[in-house]
Amino acid sequence: MSGNEIFGAWIAVFLTFAIFSYLYRDNPFYKIAEHIFVGVSAGYWASIYFWTQIQPNLFGRLWPKPEDGIVFSGLTKAWYGLYGILSSIIPSFFPAGGIDKGHEINVVLGIPNILYIIPLVLGIMMLMSLIPKFNWFARWGIAYTVGMAAGLRSYGYLNSNVIGQIKGTAMPFVAGMSGMDIFNSLVIFIGTITGLLYFYFSREHTGVFGKICRTGIYFLMISFGASFGFAVMGRISLLIGRFTTLITYSSSGYHHATLWLLVIMVILLAIWSFKTPESKEAVEV
């Protein structure tokens, strides 16, 4: 067992116990783990997003690596001169000669896709939110991003959920279908219609219409319950995985990391609890 593996095991056990310590009360161990998790996640996703989206899809289109034989115009030469300056400052982000990510220069015009300057400017404007004096610039970038995301998500949701649900509800009842297929189609059809009628509030839910709406409530509750049960099963699987890891790291190969850290953290939590007793306001809340 290498030293790096043992050190990683101790860190993993400490962070696991630090998160579990919140079951007792909010404490410094939990705050440490919380800040580490948020910071590492933000840094990791920022790095992943830059190298998978911004660098290849934005900068790669603004400064694609030119093919041999392309004649540059004066404006394009100046544009790639700016890239040369960026390449000399940050060569890891802007490799010499252009970014080779499969994007091409317009052979006829001899220029890159300069329309991508617009998202570049909007992105810079969003970063202006870090400067209080110019944070109003960020509204333009945020408004564009929110509007574009809402439009794309609306189309995707309409295509996958609404139209897909309509297609699933309108399954044909043909002679070749088995009894179970017909039963499933009836369940989908009744559940969809009654669930939609429950959200029809222009008429009072009484009489026959009220009974139909109540049937829709049953279908909705079954759906919500199944979703919640699936989420709980996923969390239980994660919990089992953490317990399995703690058992593994309690072996002599990891210098009994689980047992030692459990004892040390319990003692430190006890000392901290005696020095900082829980206030009455916190208990009442």
FISE-640994 format. One line per 4 residues: number of its first residue (from 1); for each residue x, y, z of N, C-alpha, C, O. Coordinates in steps of 0.2 Angstrom, whole numbers, padded with zeros to 4 digits. Atoms other than C-alpha are relative to their C-alpha. Example, Ala and Ser with C-alpha at 12.3 -4.5 7.8 and 13.67 -1.06 7.14 Angstrom:
<recs>
1> 0004/-0006/0000/0062/-0022/0039/0004/0006/0000/0009/0005/0003  -0004/-0006/-0001/0068/-0005/0036/-0004/0005/0003/-0001/0011/0004
</recs>
This chain:
<recs>
1> 0004/-0006/0000/0000/0000/0000/0004/0006/0000/0009/0007/0005  -0004/-0006/0001/0008/0016/-0006/-0002/0006/0005/-0008/0006/0008  0002/-0006/-0004/0008/0032/0005/-0005/0004/-0002/-0009/0007/0002  0006/-0004/0003/-0003/0041/-0007/-0007/-0003/0001/-0012/0001/0003
5> 0006/0004/-0001/-0016/0028/-0006/-0003/0001/0008/-0008/0001/0009  0002/0000/-0007/-0016/0028/0013/-0002/0007/0002/-0007/0008/0006  0002/-0007/-0001/-0016/0047/0014/-0007/0002/-0003/-0011/0005/0001  0007/-0001/0003/-0031/0047/0002/-0006/-0003/0004/-0011/0000/0005
9> 0005/0003/-0004/-0040/0035/0013/-0002/0003/0006/-0007/0004/0008  0001/-0004/-0006/-0038/0045/0029/-0004/0006/-0002/-0008/0008/0002  0004/-0006/0002/-0044/0061/0019/-0007/-0002/-0001/-0012/0001/0001  0006/0002/0002/-0059/0051/0013/-0004/-0002/0006/-0010/0000/0007
13> 0003/0002/-0006/-0063/0044/0030/-0002/0007/0004/-0007/0007/0007  0001/-0006/-0003/-0061/0061/0038/-0006/0004/-0003/-0011/0007/0001  0005/-0004/0004/-0073/0070/0025/-0007/-0004/0001/-0012/-0001/0002  0006/0003/-0001/-0086/0056/0027/-0003/0001/0007/-0008/0002/0008
17> 0002/-0001/-0007/-0086/0057/0046/-0002/0008/0001/-0007/0009/0005  0001/-0007/-0001/-0086/0076/0045/-0007/0002/-0003/-0011/0006/0000  0007/-0001/0003/-0102/0076/0034/-0005/-0004/0005/-0011/-0001/0006  0004/0003/-0005/-0110/0063/0046/-0001/0004/0007/-0006/0003/0010
21> 0000/-0004/-0007/-0106/0074/0061/-0006/0005/0000/-0008/0007/0006  0005/-0005/0000/-0120/0086/0055/-0006/-0003/0004/-0011/0000/0006  0005/0003/-0003/-0132/0073/0062/-0001/0001/0008/-0006/0001/0011  0000/-0002/-0006/-0127/0078/0079/-0002/0008/0001/-0007/0009/0004
25> 0002/-0007/0001/-0127/0097/0076/0005/0003/-0005/0010/0000/-0006  -0005/-0004/0004/-0118/0110/0065/0006/0001/0004/0006/0004/0010  -0006/0000/-0004/-0100/0110/0070/0006/0001/-0005/0005/0001/-0011  -0005/-0002/0004/-0083/0115/0063/0002/-0006/-0005/0004/-0004/-0011
29> -0002/0005/0005/-0079/0098/0055/-0005/0000/-0006/-0003/-0001/-0012  0005/0000/0005/-0095/0099/0045/0001/0006/-0005/0001/0006/-0011  -0001/-0006/0003/-0091/0117/0040/0006/-0001/-0005/0006/0001/-0011  -0006/0001/0004/-0074/0111/0034/-0001/-0004/-0006/0001/-0003/-0012
33> 0002/0004/0006/-0081/0097/0023/-0004/0003/-0005/-0003/0002/-0011  0004/-0003/0005/-0094/0108/0016/0004/0005/-0004/0002/0005/-0010  -0004/-0005/0004/-0082/0122/0011/0005/-0004/-0005/0005/-0002/-0011  -0004/0004/0005/-0070/0109/0003/-0004/-0003/-0005/-0002/-0002/-0011
37> 0004/0002/0005/-0084/0101/-0006/-0002/0005/-0005/-0002/0004/-0011  0002/-0005/0004/-0091/0117/-0013/0006/0003/-0004/0005/0004/-0010  -0005/-0003/0004/-0074/0124/-0018/0003/-0005/-0005/0004/-0003/-0010  -0003/0005/0005/-0067/0108/-0026/-0005/-0001/-0006/-0003/-0002/-0011
41> 0005/0001/0005/-0084/0105/-0035/0000/0006/-0005/0000/0005/-0011  -0001/-0006/0005/-0083/0123/-0042/0006/0000/-0004/0005/0002/-0010  -0006/0000/0004/-0065/0122/-0047/0000/-0005/-0005/0002/-0004/-0011  0000/0006/0005/-0068/0105/-0055/-0004/0001/-0006/-0002/0000/-0012
45> 0005/-0001/0005/-0083/0110/-0065/0002/0006/-0005/0001/0006/-0011  -0003/-0006/0004/-0075/0127/-0070/0005/-0003/-0005/0005/-0001/-0011  -0005/0003/0004/-0060/0117/-0077/-0003/-0004/-0006/-0001/-0003/-0011  0003/0005/0005/-0070/0104/-0086/-0004/0004/-0005/-0004/0003/-0011
49> 0004/-0004/0005/-0082/0117/-0094/0005/0004/-0004/0003/0005/-0010  -0005/-0004/0004/-0067/0128/-0100/0003/-0005/-0005/0003/-0003/-0011  -0004/0004/0005/-0058/0113/-0108/-0004/-0004/-0005/-0002/-0006/-0010  0004/0003/0004/-0073/0105/-0115/-0005/0004/-0004/-0008/0002/-0009
53> 0005/-0004/0003/-0084/0120/-0120/0004/0006/-0003/0004/0008/-0009  -0003/-0007/0002/-0075/0137/-0120/0006/0000/-0005/0006/0003/-0010  -0006/0001/0004/-0058/0132/-0127/-0001/-0003/-0007/0001/0000/-0011  0000/0003/0007/-0063/0121/-0141/-0006/0003/-0004/-0005/0004/-0010
57> 0005/-0002/0004/-0080/0128/-0146/-0001/0007/-0001/-0004/0010/-0005  0000/-0008/0001/-0078/0147/-0143/0007/0002/-0003/0007/0005/-0008  -0007/-0002/0003/-0059/0150/-0145/0002/-0004/-0006/0005/-0001/-0011  -0001/0004/0006/-0058/0136/-0157/-0003/0002/-0006/-0001/0001/-0012
61> 0003/-0003/0006/-0070/0144/-0169/0002/0007/-0001/0002/0009/-0007  -0003/-0007/0001/-0063/0162/-0166/0007/-0001/-0004/0009/0003/-0008  -0007/0000/0003/-0045/0156/-0170/0001/-0007/-0002/0006/-0010/0001  -0001/0007/0002/-0046/0139/-0179/0007/0000/-0003/0010/0005/-0006
65> -0007/0001/0003/-0029/0132/-0185/-0001/0000/-0008/-0005/-0004/-0010  0001/0000/0007/-0028/0137/-0203/0003/-0005/-0004/0009/-0008/-0002  -0003/0005/0004/-0025/0125/-0217/0005/0003/-0005/0005/0009/-0005  -0005/-0002/0005/-0011/0126/-0229/-0003/0003/-0006/-0007/0000/-0009
69> 0003/-0002/0006/-0014/0137/-0244/-0005/0006/0001/-0007/0009/-0004  0006/-0005/-0001/-0027/0149/-0236/0004/0007/0000/0009/0008/0004  -0003/-0006/0000/-0023/0167/-0240/-0004/0005/0004/-0010/0005/0004  0003/-0004/-0005/-0027/0179/-0226/-0001/0007/-0003/0003/0010/-0006
73> 0001/-0007/0001/-0035/0196/-0228/0004/0004/0005/0006/0001/0010  -0004/-0004/-0005/-0027/0211/-0219/-0004/0000/0007/0000/0000/0012  0004/0000/-0007/-0041/0210/-0205/0001/-0007/0003/0002/-0007/0009  -0001/0006/-0003/-0038/0192/-0203/0007/-0001/0003/0008/-0004/0008
77> -0007/0000/-0003/-0019/0194/-0201/0000/0004/0007/0003/0002/0011  0000/-0004/-0006/-0023/0207/-0188/-0003/-0004/0006/-0001/-0004/0012  0004/0004/-0005/-0035/0195/-0179/0004/-0005/0003/0005/-0007/0009  -0005/0005/-0002/-0022/0181/-0179/0006/0003/0004/0009/0000/0008
81> -0006/-0003/-0004/-0009/0194/-0173/-0002/0001/0007/0002/0000/0012  0002/0000/-0007/-0020/0196/-0157/0001/-0007/0003/0002/-0007/0009  -0001/0007/-0003/-0020/0177/-0155/0007/-0001/0001/0009/-0004/0006  -0007/0001/-0002/-0001/0177/-0156/0002/0004/0006/0006/0001/0010
85> -0001/-0003/-0006/-0001/0189/-0142/-0002/-0004/0006/0001/-0005/0011  0003/0005/-0005/-0012/0178/-0132/0004/-0006/0001/0004/-0009/0007  -0004/0006/0000/-0002/0163/-0137/0006/0001/0004/0009/-0004/0008  -0007/-0001/-0004/0014/0171/-0130/-0001/0001/0007/0003/0000/0011
89> 0002/-0001/-0008/0005/0175/-0113/-0002/-0006/0003/0000/-0008/0008  0003/0006/-0002/-0005/0159/-0111/0001/-0005/-0005/-0004/-0007/-0008  -0001/0005/0005/0002/0146/-0122/-0004/-0007/0001/-0006/-0010/-0004  0004/0006/-0001/-0007/0132/-0114/-0008/0001/-0002/-0011/-0004/-0004
93> 0007/-0001/0002/-0024/0140/-0118/0000/0001/-0007/-0005/-0001/-0011  0000/-0001/0007/-0019/0146/-0135/0006/-0002/-0003/0011/0001/-0003  -0006/0002/0003/-0007/0135/-0144/0002/0003/-0006/-0002/0006/-0009  -0003/-0004/0006/0004/0142/-0157/-0003/-0003/-0007/-0004/-0009/-0008
97> 0002/0001/0006/-0003/0143/-0174/-0008/-0001/-0001/-0011/-0001/-0006  0008/0001/0000/-0022/0141/-0169/-0002/-0006/0004/0002/-0010/0005  0003/0006/-0004/-0033/0129/-0160/-0003/-0005/-0005/-0008/-0003/-0009  0002/0005/0004/-0035/0113/-0169/-0006/-0004/0003/-0004/-0009/0006
101> 0005/0003/-0003/-0052/0107/-0164/-0006/-0002/-0005/-0011/-0003/-0004  0005/0002/0006/-0060/0102/-0181/-0004/0006/-0003/-0007/0005/-0008  0003/-0006/0003/-0066/0120/-0185/0004/0003/-0006/0010/0002/-0006  -0003/-0003/0006/-0062/0128/-0202/-0001/0007/-0001/-0006/0010/0001
105> 0001/-0007/0002/-0059/0145/-0209/-0004/0000/-0006/-0003/-0004/-0011  0003/-0001/0007/-0070/0151/-0223/0005/0001/-0005/0008/0006/-0006  -0005/0000/0005/-0060/0147/-0238/-0001/0006/-0005/0004/0009/-0007  0002/-0006/0005/-0069/0160/-0249/0002/0007/0003/0006/0011/0000
109> -0001/-0006/-0003/-0068/0174/-0237/0007/0001/0004/0010/0006/0005  -0006/0000/-0004/-0052/0169/-0228/0000/0003/0007/0005/0005/0009  0001/-0002/-0007/-0059/0173/-0211/-0003/-0005/0004/-0007/-0009/0002  0003/0005/-0004/-0064/0163/-0196/-0007/0002/0002/-0010/0007/-0001
113> 0007/-0001/-0001/-0082/0163/-0189/0000/0006/0005/0000/0004/0011  0000/-0005/-0005/-0082/0180/-0181/-0006/0002/0004/-0006/0006/0008  0006/-0001/-0003/-0100/0179/-0176/0001/-0002/0008/-0003/0000/0012  -0001/0002/-0007/-0093/0170/-0160/0003/0005/0004/0004/0004/0010
117> -0002/-0006/-0005/-0087/0187/-0154/-0005/0002/0004/-0004/0004/0010  0006/-0002/-0004/-0105/0190/-0148/0000/-0004/0007/0000/-0001/0012  0000/0003/-0006/-0104/0176/-0135/0006/0001/0004/0006/0001/0010  -0006/-0001/-0004/-0087/0180/-0130/-0001/0007/0003/0001/0007/0009
121> 0001/-0006/-0003/-0092/0198/-0127/-0005/-0001/0006/-0004/0002/0011  0005/0001/-0005/-0107/0192/-0117/0003/-0003/0006/0001/-0002/0012  -0004/0003/-0005/-0096/0181/-0107/0004/0004/0004/0004/0004/0010  -0004/-0005/-0003/-0085/0195/-0103/-0004/0004/0004/-0002/0006/0010
125> 0005/-0004/-0003/-0100/0205/-0098/-0002/-0003/0007/-0003/0000/0012  0002/0003/-0006/-0105/0192/-0086/0005/0000/0006/0003/0000/0012  -0006/0000/-0004/-0088/0192/-0078/0000/0007/0004/0003/0008/0009  0000/-0007/-0003/-0091/0211/-0075/-0004/0000/0007/-0003/0005/0011
129> 0003/0000/-0007/-0102/0206/-0060/0004/-0001/0006/0002/0001/0011  -0005/0000/-0005/-0086/0203/-0050/0002/0007/0002/0005/0008/0007  -0002/-0007/-0001/-0083/0222/-0051/-0006/0004/0001/-0010/0005/-0003  0006/-0004/-0001/-0096/0232/-0042/-0002/0006/-0004/-0008/0007/-0005
133> 0001/-0006/0004/-0094/0247/-0053/-0003/-0001/-0006/-0007/0003/-0009  0002/0002/0007/-0098/0238/-0069/-0004/-0006/0001/-0005/-0010/-0005  0004/0006/-0001/-0109/0224/-0062/-0007/0000/-0004/-0010/-0005/-0006  0006/-0001/0005/-0124/0231/-0073/0001/-0003/-0007/-0003/-0005/-0010
137> -0001/0003/0006/-0115/0224/-0088/-0002/-0007/0000/-0004/-0010/-0005  0001/0008/0000/-0118/0206/-0082/-0008/-0001/-0002/-0009/-0007/-0003  0007/0001/0001/-0137/0209/-0084/-0001/-0002/-0008/-0006/-0006/-0009  0001/0002/0007/-0135/0208/-0103/0001/-0007/-0001/-0002/-0011/-0005
141> -0002/0007/0001/-0126/0192/-0103/-0004/-0005/0004/-0006/-0011/0001  0005/0004/-0003/-0137/0184/-0090/-0007/-0001/-0003/-0010/-0006/-0004  0007/0000/0004/-0153/0189/-0099/0000/-0004/-0006/-0004/-0008/-0007  0000/0004/0006/-0147/0182/-0115/0001/-0008/0002/-0003/-0012/-0001
145> -0001/0007/-0001/-0141/0165/-0107/-0007/-0003/0003/-0009/-0008/0001  0007/0002/-0003/-0158/0164/-0097/-0005/-0001/-0005/-0008/-0006/-0006  0005/0000/0005/-0168/0168/-0112/0001/-0006/-0005/-0003/-0010/-0007  -0001/0005/0004/-0159/0156/-0123/-0001/-0007/0003/-0003/-0012/0000
149> 0001/0006/-0004/-0159/0142/-0110/-0007/-0002/0000/-0009/-0008/0000  0007/0001/-0001/-0177/0144/-0107/-0003/-0002/-0007/-0008/-0007/-0007  0003/0002/0007/-0181/0143/-0126/0002/-0007/-0002/-0002/-0011/-0004  -0002/0007/0001/-0171/0127/-0128/-0003/-0005/0004/-0005/-0010/0002
153> 0003/0005/-0004/-0177/0119/-0113/-0008/-0001/-0001/-0010/-0006/-0001  0007/0000/0002/-0195/0123/-0118/-0001/-0005/-0006/-0006/-0009/-0006  0001/0004/0006/-0193/0115/-0135/0002/-0007/0002/-0002/-0012/0000  -0002/0007/-0002/-0184/0100/-0127/-0005/-0003/0004/-0007/-0009/0003
157> 0005/0002/-0004/-0197/0098/-0114/-0006/-0002/-0004/-0010/-0007/-0003  0006/0001/0004/-0211/0100/-0126/0000/-0006/-0005/-0004/-0010/-0006  -0001/0006/0004/-0204/0087/-0138/0001/-0007/0003/-0002/-0012/0001  -0002/0006/-0003/-0198/0074/-0126/-0006/-0002/0005/-0008/-0008/0006
161> 0005/0002/-0005/-0212/0075/-0112/-0007/0001/-0003/-0011/-0004/-0002  0007/-0001/0002/-0228/0083/-0119/-0001/-0005/-0006/-0006/-0009/-0006  0001/0004/0006/-0227/0075/-0137/0001/-0007/0001/-0003/-0011/-0001  -0002/0007/-0001/-0219/0059/-0131/-0006/-0003/0005/-0008/-0009/0003
165> 0005/0002/-0004/-0233/0058/-0118/-0007/-0001/-0004/-0010/-0006/-0003  0005/0000/0005/-0246/0061/-0131/0000/-0006/-0004/-0005/-0010/-0005  -0001/0006/0004/-0239/0047/-0142/-0001/-0006/0004/-0004/-0011/0002  0001/0006/-0005/-0238/0035/-0127/-0007/-0001/0001/-0009/-0007/0002
169> 0007/0000/-0002/-0256/0039/-0123/-0004/-0003/-0006/-0009/-0006/-0005  0004/0001/0006/-0262/0037/-0141/0002/-0007/-0003/0002/-0007/-0009  -0002/0006/0003/-0256/0019/-0143/-0006/-0004/-0003/-0011/-0004/0000  0006/0003/0003/-0267/0009/-0155/-0002/-0006/0004/0003/-0010/0006
173> 0003/0006/-0003/-0278/-0005/-0148/-0001/-0005/-0006/-0007/-0004/-0009  0000/0004/0006/-0275/-0018/-0162/-0001/-0007/0002/0000/-0009/0008  0001/0007/-0002/-0279/-0036/-0162/0006/-0004/0001/0006/-0009/0005  -0006/0003/-0001/-0261/-0041/-0162/0003/0001/0007/0008/-0002/0009
177> -0003/-0001/-0007/-0258/-0034/-0144/-0002/-0005/0005/-0008/-0008/0004  0001/0005/-0005/-0257/-0045/-0129/-0005/0003/0005/-0006/0009/0005  0004/-0003/-0005/-0269/-0043/-0114/0004/0005/0004/0001/0010/0006  -0004/-0005/-0004/-0255/-0035/-0104/0002/0006/-0003/0002/0012/0000
181> -0001/-0006/0004/-0251/-0023/-0118/-0006/0005/0000/-0006/0011/0001  0006/-0003/0000/-0269/-0018/-0118/-0001/0003/0007/-0003/0009/0007  0001/-0002/-0007/-0270/-0016/-0099/0005/0006/0001/0003/0011/0004  -0005/-0006/-0001/-0254/-0005/-0099/-0002/0006/-0004/-0002/0012/-0002
185> 0002/-0006/0004/-0261/0006/-0113/-0006/0003/0003/-0006/0009/0003  0006/-0003/-0004/-0277/0008/-0103/0002/0004/0006/-0001/0010/0007  -0002/-0004/-0005/-0268/0013/-0088/0004/0007/-0001/0002/0012/0002  -0003/-0006/0002/-0257/0026/-0097/-0005/0005/-0002/-0005/0011/-0001
189> 0006/-0005/0003/-0273/0033/-0106/-0004/0003/0006/-0005/0009/0006  0004/-0002/-0005/-0283/0034/-0090/0004/0005/0005/0001/0010/0007  -0004/-0004/-0004/-0269/0041/-0080/0002/0007/-0003/0002/0012/0001  -0001/-0006/0003/-0265/0054/-0092/-0006/0005/0000/-0005/0011/0001
193> 0007/-0004/0000/-0283/0060/-0095/-0002/0003/0007/-0003/0009/0008  0002/-0002/-0006/-0287/0060/-0077/0005/0005/0004/0003/0010/0007  -0005/-0005/-0002/-0271/0069/-0072/-0001/0007/-0003/0000/0012/0001  0001/-0007/0003/-0274/0083/-0084/-0006/0003/0002/-0007/0009/0003
197> 0006/-0003/-0002/-0292/0085/-0079/0000/0003/0007/-0003/0007/0009  -0001/-0002/-0007/-0286/0087/-0061/0002/0008/0000/0000/0011/0005  -0002/-0006/0000/-0278/0103/-0066/-0005/0005/-0004/-0003/0011/-0006  0005/-0004/0004/-0294/0110/-0075/-0004/0003/0006/-0008/0000/0009
201> 0003/-0003/-0006/-0300/0123/-0062/-0005/0005/-0002/-0008/0008/0002  0006/-0005/0002/-0313/0132/-0072/-0007/-0003/0001/-0012/0000/0000  0006/0004/-0002/-0326/0119/-0066/0002/-0003/0007/0007/-0005/0009  -0001/0003/-0007/-0329/0114/-0048/0001/-0008/0000/-0003/-0011/-0004
205> -0002/0007/0000/-0322/0097/-0044/-0006/-0004/0005/-0004/-0006/0010  0005/0003/-0003/-0339/0089/-0039/-0003/-0005/-0004/-0003/-0004/-0010  0004/0005/0004/-0350/0075/-0044/0005/-0005/-0004/0010/-0007/-0002  -0004/0004/0004/-0344/0064/-0058/0007/0003/-0002/0012/-0001/-0002
209> -0006/-0003/0001/-0331/0076/-0063/0005/0000/0006/0011/-0001/0005  -0004/0000/-0006/-0324/0077/-0045/0003/-0007/0001/0009/-0008/0003  -0002/0006/-0001/-0323/0058/-0045/0006/-0002/-0005/0011/-0005/-0004  -0005/0001/0005/-0313/0058/-0061/0007/0004/0002/0012/0001/0001
213> -0006/-0003/-0002/-0301/0071/-0054/0003/-0003/0006/0009/-0003/0007  -0003/0004/-0006/-0299/0061/-0038/0004/-0006/-0003/0009/-0008/0000  -0004/0005/0003/-0293/0047/-0049/0006/0002/-0003/0012/-0001/-0002  -0007/-0004/0003/-0280/0059/-0057/0004/0001/0006/0010/0000/0005
217> -0005/-0001/-0006/-0274/0063/-0039/0003/-0007/0002/0009/-0007/0004  -0003/0006/-0002/-0271/0044/-0036/0006/-0001/-0005/0011/-0004/-0002  -0005/0001/0005/-0261/0043/-0052/0006/0004/0002/0012/0002/0001  -0006/-0004/-0002/-0251/0058/-0047/0004/-0002/0006/0010/-0001/0007
221> -0003/0002/-0007/-0248/0052/-0029/0005/-0006/-0002/0010/-0007/0001  -0004/0006/0001/-0242/0035/-0036/0007/0002/-0004/0012/0000/-0003  -0006/-0002/0003/-0230/0044/-0048/0005/0004/0004/0011/0003/0004  -0005/-0004/-0004/-0223/0056/-0035/0003/-0005/0005/0009/-0005/0007
225> -0003/0005/-0004/-0221/0041/-0023/0005/-0004/-0003/0010/-0006/0000  -0005/0004/0004/-0212/0031/-0036/0006/0004/-0001/0012/0001/0000  -0006/-0005/0000/-0200/0046/-0039/0003/0001/0006/0009/0000/0006  -0004/-0001/-0006/-0197/0049/-0021/0003/-0007/0002/0009/-0007/0005
229> -0003/0006/-0002/-0194/0030/-0018/0006/-0001/-0004/0011/-0004/-0001  -0006/0001/0005/-0182/0030/-0033/0006/0004/0003/0012/0002/0003  -0005/-0005/-0003/-0173/0045/-0025/0003/-0003/0006/0009/-0003/0008  -0002/0002/-0006/-0172/0037/-0008/0004/-0007/-0001/0010/-0007/0002
233> -0004/0006/0001/-0165/0020/-0015/0007/0002/-0003/0012/-0001/-0001  -0007/-0002/0002/-0151/0030/-0024/0004/0003/0006/0010/0001/0006  -0003/-0003/-0005/-0147/0039/-0008/0002/-0006/0005/0008/-0006/0008  -0002/0006/-0004/-0147/0022/0002/0006/-0003/-0003/0010/-0006/0000
237> -0006/0003/0004/-0135/0015/-0012/0006/0004/0002/0011/0001/0003  -0006/-0004/-0001/-0123/0030/-0009/0002/-0001/0008/0008/-0002/0009  -0002/0001/-0007/-0124/0027/0010/0003/-0007/0001/0008/-0007/0005  -0004/0007/0000/-0120/0008/0008/0007/0001/-0002/0011/-0003/0000
241> -0006/-0001/0003/-0106/0013/-0003/0005/0003/0005/0011/0001/0006  -0004/-0003/-0005/-0099/0025/0011/0002/-0005/0006/0007/-0005/0008  -0001/0004/-0005/-0101/0012/0024/0005/-0006/-0002/0009/-0008/0002  -0005/0005/0003/-0092/-0001/0013/0007/0003/0000/0012/-0001/0002
245> -0006/-0003/0000/-0078/0011/0011/0003/0001/0007/0009/0000/0008  -0002/-0001/-0007/-0077/0015/0030/0003/-0007/0002/0008/-0007/0006  -0002/0006/-0002/-0076/-0004/0033/0007/-0002/-0003/0011/-0005/0000  -0006/0001/0004/-0062/-0006/0020/0006/0004/0003/0011/0001/0004
249> -0005/-0004/-0003/-0052/0008/0027/0002/-0001/0008/0006/0002/0010  -0001/0002/-0007/-0053/0001/0045/0005/-0006/0001/0007/-0007/0006  -0005/0006/0000/-0041/-0013/0040/0007/0003/0002/0009/0009/0002  -0006/-0002/-0002/-0023/-0013/0045/0004/0002/-0006/0009/0006/-0005
253> -0004/-0002/0006/-0017/-0010/0027/-0001/0008/0000/0004/0011/-0003  0001/-0007/0000/-0024/0008/0030/0001/0003/0007/-0001/0009/0008  -0002/-0002/-0007/-0017/0009/0048/-0007/0002/0004/-0007/0007/0008  0006/-0001/-0004/-0035/0008/0055/-0003/0007/0000/-0004/0010/0005
257> 0002/-0007/0001/-0040/0025/0048/-0007/0001/0003/-0008/0006/0006  0007/-0001/-0003/-0059/0023/0052/0000/0000/0007/-0003/0005/0010  0000/0001/-0008/-0056/0018/0070/0003/0006/0003/0000/0009/0008  -0004/-0005/-0003/-0043/0031/0074/-0004/0007/-0001/-0004/0011/0004
261> 0003/-0007/0001/-0052/0046/0066/-0007/0000/0003/-0009/0005/0005  0007/0000/-0004/-0069/0041/0074/0002/0002/0007/-0002/0006/0009  -0001/-0001/-0007/-0061/0041/0091/0002/0007/0001/0000/0011/0005  -0003/-0006/-0001/-0051/0057/0088/-0006/0006/-0001/-0006/0010/0002
265> 0005/-0005/0002/-0066/0066/0080/-0006/0001/0006/-0008/0006/0007  0005/0000/-0005/-0078/0061/0094/0003/0004/0006/-0001/0007/0009  -0003/-0003/-0005/-0066/0067/0107/0000/0008/-0001/-0002/0012/0003  0000/-0007/0002/-0064/0084/0098/-0007/0003/0000/-0007/0009/0002
269> 0006/-0003/0000/-0082/0086/0096/-0003/0001/0007/-0007/0005/0009  0002/0000/-0007/-0085/0082/0114/0003/0007/0004/0000/0010/0007  -0004/-0006/-0003/-0072/0096/0119/-0003/0006/-0002/-0005/0011/0001  0003/-0006/0003/-0080/0108/0107/-0007/0001/0003/-0009/0007/0003
273> 0007/-0001/-0002/-0098/0105/0113/0000/0003/0007/-0004/0007/0009  -0001/-0002/-0006/-0092/0108/0131/0002/0008/0000/-0001/0012/0004  -0002/-0007/0001/-0084/0125/0126/-0005/0004/-0003/-0005/0010/-0002  0005/-0004/0003/-0098/0130/0115/-0007/-0003/0001/-0009/-0007/-0004
277> 0007/0003/-0001/-0115/0125/0122/-0005/0002/-0005/-0005/0008/-0007  0005/-0002/0005/-0130/0125/0111/-0004/0005/0003/-0007/0004/0009  0004/-0005/-0002/-0140/0141/0113/-0007/-0002/0001/-0009/-0007/-0003  0007/0002/0000/-0158/0140/0118/-0004/0002/-0006/-0009/-0002/-0008
281> 0003/-0002/0006/-0163/0149/0102/0000/-0006/-0005/-0004/-0008/-0009  -0001/0005/0005/-0155/0135/0092/-0004/-0006/0002/-0007/-0010/-0003  0004/0005/-0002/-0164/0122/0102/-0007/0000/-0001/-0010/-0004/-0004  0007/-0002/0002/-0181/0130/0100/-0001/-0001/-0007/-0006/-0004/-0009
285> 0001/0000/0008/-0178/0131/0081/0000/-0007/-0002/-0001/-0009/-0008
</recs>
